[in-house]
Amino acid sequence: MNRLKLIFVQTMMISTGMLMTLGFSGLINHLRGNDLKFEWYYPMSILLTGFLCALPTLLFYLKDDKEAQFEKKMIAVHFVLLYMIIAASGRIFGWYSDIKGLVSVFITYVIIYVAVWSGSLWFMKMDDNKINEALKEIQDKE
Amino acid sequence: MQVHFKKVVNKEDECAVINAVEKTAQIQSAMELLSGEKASIPVSHNGQSLFCNTVKIFYIESVDKRTFIYTKDGCYETKHRLYELEKILDVYFMRCSKSMIVNLKKIKSVKSELGGRMNATMLNDETIVISRSYVKEMKRRLEL
């Protein structure tokens, strides 16, 4: 159940990040006089890509007691896997047509990747604070 | 919760009644404290047989089918298995991994790691790992 919740939350966060990026790039393009072409299937393709990108998160759940070195490797694998999914989705859904477009997708991806991790770390920190407050209440005096 | 104290003359008349909606961890702990049921565990240290008061325990670890009890500055061996100790100890003692039981009252702070596990810093600055699968149980015991 926890994993399903994690996948759902990650899907929503990634999809929201992608929609926000699309929204901002649309606005910038409009202000520069070039309107963005928005296809009917874009929202669904973003949601589907968001879901596919959430799946590699399960990599972090492979081993319960893992070392820091293993975790770093997982982050690197996660980063590459996600970019492969984004690049493939972009190719299938026509988000880019040339190398310039692929580079632009990569930059967008890095921004979203950092934003999603920052969001996740913020939630973790909030959770830690709650637990630490509760622990303080029962803590023994040494 | 309101707390009342009523003085009685005889020792035999001493009695504590707790009226509560449910028996929470705090109430259970208060009951154990009032009834004087704070347990001690038979342990051995350098060939000597001793009793270790549970309030002194930081964590208990099982290594190669042997069980070790860690206090602030000592390590003792007990013949009890972890699953047996879980039954004896109060609600603030919980499994934090397959081979360890931790005393929540001795944790100074926790920090989440990416994989869902947590690093807990004990009051003596030792660090232990709370496995992902036990984090939920810890929150439940802390009533979060």
Interface residues (C-beta under 8 A of the other chain):
Chain A: N2 F60 Y61 K63 D64 D65 K66 E71 M74 I75 M124 K125 D127 D128 K130 I131 N132 A134 L135 I138 Q139 D140 E142
Chain B: V55 K72 Y92 S97 L104 K105 K106 I107 K108 S109 V110 K111 S112 E113 L114 G115 G116 R117 M118 L123 N124 V129 S131 R132 S133 K136 M138 K139 L142 E143 L144
